[in-house]
Amino acid sequence: MKRLAGIVVCLAAFGFLFGCLGLEPGFETPTVGVSSFRVLPSEGMAPRFEIGLHIVNPNRSALKLEGIVYSVILEGHKVLTGASHDLPVIEAYGEGDIILTATADLLSSISLIASLMNRPQDTFSYDLNAKLDIGRPGPRIHVQEKGEISFRGAN
């Protein structure tokens, strides 16, 4: 029994050691901001949106983004959720942009439109929540942004 416990402790120590070797010393969390949020011409009943994110990589190695998961709340109604894995590599000490195109959930859109029927307005508040996977052990990069969007000019 003692021998089994010793083997388990050794395996855990090796796992921890090799896990730490994968971490880059001095790694700084990249900066992520919302560069654009606009309504696209709709191809059906549900509205479409384009969300632009700008990423700054302050590290000496390239940042290979593995994926992103995001959601958007408009006027208190969660209308967009999505994920993407088709993301660019942000070079060392470089910057890059991600453009996400998403179609709103039809049922959530109907609920949003119904609640706004009594409040005609040109701008609407939004909350964007996103998690970027940078392909390293450790936490994901979280982005939370609030703002307003205008539906004026949307087709």
FIZA-666861 format. One line per 5 residues: number of its first residue (from 0); for each residue x, y, z of N, C-alpha, C, CB. Coordinates in steps of 0.2 Angstrom, whole numbers, plus 5000, padded with zeros to 4 digits. Glycine has a CB too. Example, Ala and Ser with C-alpha at 12.3 -4.5 7.8 and 13.67 -1.06 7.14 Angstrom:
BEGIN
0	5066/4972/5039/5062/4978/5039/5066/4984/5039/5057/4978/5045 | 5064/4989/5035/5068/4995/5036/5064/5000/5039/5070/4997/5029
//
This chain:
BEGIN
0	5004/4994/5000/5000/5000/5000/5004/5006/5000/4995/5000/5006 | 5010/5006/5004/5014/5012/5004/5018/5013/4997/5020/5011/5010 | 5019/5007/4994/5023/5008/4988/5018/5011/4983/5025/5001/4985 | 5011/5009/4983/5006/5012/4978/5006/5020/4980/5000/5009/4979 | 5005/5022/4986/5005/5029/4988/5011/5033/4985/5004/5029/4995
5	5017/5030/4986/5023/5033/4984/5023/5034/4976/5029/5029/4986 | 5020/5029/4972/5020/5030/4965/5015/5035/4963/5018/5023/4962 | 5009/5035/4967/5004/5041/4965/5007/5048/4967/4998/5040/4969 | 5011/5048/4972/5014/5055/4974/5019/5057/4969/5017/5055/4981 | 5023/5052/4966/5028/5053/4961/5025/5055/4955/5033/5047/4960
10	5020/5052/4953/5016/5054/4946/5013/5060/4947/5011/5048/4945 | 5010/5062/4953/5008/5069/4953/5013/5074/4953/5004/5069/4960 | 5019/5073/4956/5024/5078/4956/5027/5079/4949/5030/5075/4960 | 5028/5073/4945/5030/5074/4938/5025/5078/4934/5031/5067/4935 | 5018/5076/4935/5013/5080/4931/5013/5087/4933/5006/5077/4933
15	5014/5089/4939/5014/5096/4941/5021/5099/4938/5015/5097/4949 | 5026/5096/4938/5032/5098/4935/5032/5100/4928/5038/5094/4937 | 5029/5095/4924/5028/5095/4917/5023/5100/4915/5027/5089/4914 | 5018/5101/4919/5013/5106/4918/5016/5113/4919/5007/5105/4923 | 5020/5114/4924/5023/5121/4925/5028/5122/4919/5027/5121/4931
20	5031/5117/4916/5036/5119/4911/5032/5122/4905/5039/5112/4908 | 5026/5120/4904/5022/5123/4898/5020/5130/4899/5015/5119/4898 | 5020/5133/4905/5019/5140/4907/5025/5144/4905/5017/5141/4914 | 5023/5150/4901/5028/5154/4899/5030/5159/4905/5026/5158/4893 | 5036/5159/4908/5038/5164/4913/5036/5171/4911/5045/5163/4915
25	5033/5175/4915/5032/5182/4913/5026/5183/4908/5038/5185/4910 | 5022/5178/4907/5017/5179/4902/5012/5184/4904/5013/5172/4901 | 5010/5189/4900/5006/5194/4902/4999/5193/4898/5008/5201/4900 | 4994/5194/4902/4987/5193/4898/4986/5198/4893/4981/5194/4904 | 4984/5196/4887/4983/5200/4881/4977/5205/4883/4982/5196/4875
30	4977/5211/4880/4972/5215/4881/4967/5214/4875/4974/5223/4880 | 4960/5214/4877/4955/5213/4872/4950/5218/4873/4952/5206/4873 | 4948/5221/4867/4943/5227/4868/4938/5226/4862/4946/5234/4868 | 4932/5229/4863/4927/5229/4857/4928/5235/4853/4920/5229/4860 | 4930/5233/4847/4931/5238/4842/4925/5240/4838/4937/5236/4837
35	4920/5236/4837/4914/5238/4833/4909/5233/4835/4915/5237/4826 | 4903/5235/4835/4897/5231/4836/4891/5235/4832/4895/5231/4844 | 4889/5231/4827/4884/5234/4822/4879/5229/4820/4888/5238/4816 | 4874/5232/4817/4868/5228/4814/4870/5227/4807/4861/5231/4816 | 4869/5221/4805/4870/5219/4798/4863/5218/4794/4874/5213/4796
40	4863/5219/4788/4857/5218/4784/4854/5211/4785/4857/5220/4777 | 4848/5210/4787/4845/5204/4789/4843/5200/4782/4839/5205/4793 | 4844/5193/4783/4842/5189/4777/4836/5185/4779/4848/5184/4776 | 4833/5187/4784/4826/5183/4786/4823/5187/4792/4828/5176/4789 | 4820/5184/4796/4816/5187/4802/4821/5189/4808/4811/5182/4805
45	4826/5185/4809/4831/5187/4815/4836/5192/4812/4834/5180/4817 | 4838/5196/4817/4843/5201/4815/4850/5198/4815/4843/5207/4820 | 4855/5201/4811/4862/5198/4811/4866/5204/4814/4864/5196/4804 | 4872/5202/4817/4876/5207/4820/4883/5205/4818/4875/5207/4827 | 4887/5211/4818/4895/5210/4817/4898/5213/4823/4897/5213/4811
50	4902/5209/4826/4906/5211/4833/4913/5210/4831/4904/5206/4839 | 4916/5216/4832/4924/5216/4831/4927/5217/4838/4925/5222/4827 | 4932/5213/4838/4937/5213/4844/4944/5214/4842/4936/5206/4848 | 4947/5219/4846/4954/5221/4845/4958/5218/4850/4955/5228/4844 | 4964/5214/4848/4968/5211/4853/4975/5213/4853/4968/5203/4852
55	4978/5215/4858/4985/5217/4859/4989/5211/4863/4986/5224/4862 | 4994/5209/4860/4998/5204/4863/5005/5207/4865/5000/5198/4857 | 5005/5207/4872/5011/5211/4875/5017/5206/4876/5009/5214/4881 | 5017/5200/4873/5022/5194/4875/5027/5193/4869/5018/5188/4876 | 5032/5190/4871/5037/5189/4866/5036/5183/4862/5044/5188/4869
60	5031/5179/4863/5029/5174/4858/5022/5175/4855/5029/5167/4862 | 5021/5172/4849/5014/5173/4846/5009/5170/4850/5015/5169/4839 | 5003/5173/4849/4997/5171/4853/4992/5167/4848/4993/5177/4856 | 4992/5160/4849/4988/5156/4845/4981/5155/4848/4991/5149/4843 | 4976/5159/4846/4970/5158/4849/4966/5152/4846/4965/5164/4847
65	4964/5148/4851/4961/5141/4850/4953/5142/4849/4962/5137/4856 | 4950/5147/4852/4943/5147/4851/4940/5153/4855/4940/5141/4853 | 4934/5155/4854/4930/5160/4858/4923/5158/4859/4931/5167/4854 | 4920/5159/4864/4913/5158/4866/4911/5165/4868/4912/5152/4871 | 4905/5167/4866/4902/5173/4867/4895/5173/4868/4904/5178/4862
70	4892/5178/4871/4885/5180/4871/4884/5187/4872/4882/5176/4878 | 4878/5189/4869/4876/5196/4869/4869/5197/4872/4876/5199/4862 | 4868/5202/4876/4862/5203/4879/4860/5210/4877/4862/5203/4887 | 4854/5211/4874/4851/5217/4871/4845/5219/4876/4849/5217/4864 | 4845/5225/4879/4840/5227/4883/4838/5222/4888/4834/5229/4879
75	4842/5218/4891/4841/5213/4896/4838/5206/4893/4835/5215/4900 | 4839/5205/4886/4837/5199/4883/4843/5196/4880/4831/5200/4878 | 4844/5190/4882/4850/5186/4879/4848/5184/4872/4852/5180/4883 | 4851/5187/4867/4849/5186/4860/4854/5183/4855/4847/5192/4856 | 4860/5183/4858/4866/5180/4854/4870/5176/4858/4870/5185/4850
80	4871/5170/4856/4877/5165/4859/4880/5162/4853/4873/5160/4864 | 4886/5161/4854/4890/5158/4848/4897/5156/4850/4890/5162/4842 | 4901/5153/4846/4907/5150/4847/4911/5150/4840/4908/5143/4850 | 4917/5151/4840/4921/5151/4834/4928/5148/4836/4922/5158/4831 | 4931/5144/4831/4938/5142/4832/4942/5144/4826/4938/5134/4832
85	4939/5148/4821/4943/5150/4815/4946/5157/4817/4938/5151/4809 | 4951/5157/4821/4954/5164/4823/4961/5165/4821/4953/5164/4831 | 4963/5171/4821/4970/5172/4818/4975/5171/4824/4971/5179/4816 | 4982/5171/4822/4987/5171/4826/4989/5178/4827/4993/5166/4824 | 4990/5180/4833/4992/5187/4835/5000/5187/4836/4988/5190/4841
90	5004/5190/4832/5011/5189/4832/5014/5192/4839/5014/5193/4826 | 5020/5190/4841/5023/5193/4847/5023/5201/4846/5030/5190/4848 | 5021/5204/4852/5021/5211/4852/5017/5214/4846/5028/5214/4852 | 5012/5211/4845/5008/5213/4839/5000/5214/4841/5008/5208/4833 | 4997/5216/4836/4989/5217/4837/4986/5214/4831/4988/5225/4837
95	4979/5212/4833/4975/5209/4828/4968/5210/4829/4977/5202/4827 | 4964/5209/4824/4957/5210/4825/4953/5203/4823/4954/5215/4820 | 4948/5202/4827/4943/5196/4826/4936/5199/4824/4943/5192/4832 | 4933/5197/4819/4927/5199/4817/4922/5193/4818/4926/5202/4810 | 4917/5193/4822/4912/5188/4823/4906/5190/4820/4911/5187/4830
100	4902/5186/4816/4896/5187/4813/4891/5182/4816/4896/5186/4805 | 4886/5185/4819/4881/5181/4822/4874/5182/4821/4882/5181/4830 | 4870/5177/4820/4862/5178/4819/4859/5177/4826/4860/5174/4814 | 4854/5182/4827/4851/5182/4834/4846/5176/4834/4847/5188/4835 | 4845/5173/4840/4840/5168/4841/4833/5171/4840/4841/5165/4848
105	4829/5167/4835/4823/5170/4833/4818/5171/4839/4820/5165/4828 | 4817/5166/4843/4813/5167/4849/4815/5172/4854/4812/5160/4853 | 4821/5173/4855/4824/5178/4859/4822/5185/4856/4831/5178/4861 | 4823/5185/4849/4822/5191/4846/4815/5194/4846/4824/5191/4838 | 4810/5189/4845/4803/5190/4846/4802/5193/4853/4799/5184/4844
110	4804/5190/4858/4803/5192/4865/4806/5200/4865/4807/5188/4870 | 4812/5201/4863/4815/5208/4863/4810/5213/4859/4822/5208/4860 | 4808/5211/4853/4804/5216/4849/4797/5217/4853/4803/5213/4842 | 4795/5212/4856/4788/5213/4859/4789/5217/4865/4785/5206/4862 | 4794/5217/4869/4795/5221/4875/4797/5228/4873/4801/5218/4879
115	4800/5229/4867/4802/5236/4864/4796/5240/4860/4808/5236/4860 | 4791/5236/4859/4785/5239/4855/4782/5245/4858/4780/5234/4854 | 4782/5245/4865/4779/5251/4868/4785/5257/4870/4776/5249/4875 | 4791/5255/4868/4796/5260/4869/4800/5262/4863/4801/5258/4875 | 4797/5265/4858/4801/5267/4852/4807/5271/4854/4797/5270/4847
120	4813/5268/4851/4819/5272/4852/4824/5270/4847/4822/5270/4859 | 4829/5274/4846/4834/5272/4841/4840/5268/4843/4837/5279/4838 | 4842/5269/4850/4848/5265/4852/4846/5260/4858/4853/5270/4855 | 4850/5255/4858/4848/5250/4863/4855/5248/4867/4845/5244/4860 | 4854/5246/4873/4860/5244/4877/4862/5237/4876/4859/5245/4885
125	4868/5236/4876/4870/5229/4875/4876/5227/4880/4873/5228/4868 | 4876/5221/4882/4881/5218/4886/4884/5212/4882/4878/5215/4893 | 4891/5213/4881/4895/5207/4877/4899/5204/4882/4899/5210/4872 | 4898/5197/4883/4903/5193/4887/4906/5188/4882/4898/5189/4892 | 4913/5187/4883/4916/5183/4879/4922/5180/4883/4919/5186/4872
130	4924/5174/4881/4929/5170/4884/4934/5168/4878/4927/5164/4888 | 4940/5170/4878/4945/5168/4873/4950/5162/4876/4949/5174/4870 | 4950/5157/4872/4955/5151/4874/4961/5153/4871/4952/5144/4872 | 4967/5154/4874/4973/5155/4871/4978/5149/4871/4977/5161/4875 | 4975/5143/4872/4979/5137/4871/4984/5136/4876/4982/5137/4864
135	4984/5139/4882/4989/5138/4887/4985/5136/4893/4993/5145/4889 | 4989/5132/4898/4986/5130/4904/4984/5137/4908/4990/5126/4908 | 4979/5137/4912/4977/5142/4915/4970/5145/4913/4982/5148/4915 | 4969/5151/4916/4962/5154/4915/4961/5157/4907/4961/5159/4919 | 4955/5157/4905/4954/5160/4899/4954/5168/4900/4947/5157/4896
140	4954/5171/4894/4953/5178/4894/4946/5180/4894/4957/5182/4888 | 4944/5184/4899/4937/5186/4899/4936/5193/4897/4934/5185/4906 | 4931/5194/4893/4929/5201/4890/4922/5202/4892/4930/5202/4882 | 4921/5208/4895/4914/5210/4897/4914/5218/4895/4913/5209/4905 | 4909/5219/4890/4909/5226/4888/4902/5228/4888/4912/5226/4881
145	4900/5234/4889/4893/5237/4889/4894/5243/4885/4891/5239/4896 | 4888/5244/4881/4888/5250/4877/4881/5250/4874/4893/5249/4871 | 4881/5255/4869/4874/5256/4865/4875/5254/4858/4871/5263/4866 | 4870/5252/4854/4870/5251/4847/4864/5254/4844/4870/5243/4846 | 4864/5256/4838/4859/5260/4835/4856/5255/4829/4861/5266/4832
150	4850/5254/4829/4847/5250/4824/4845/5254/4818/4841/5246/4826 | 4846/5261/4818/4845/5265/4813/4849/5263/4807/4846/5273/4815 | 4846/5263/4801/4850/5261/4795/4851/5254/4794/4857/5264/4795 | 4848/5250/4798/4848/5242/4797/4843/5240/4792/4847/5238/4804 | 4844/5236/4788/4839/5234/4783/4836/5227/4785/4843/5232/4776
//
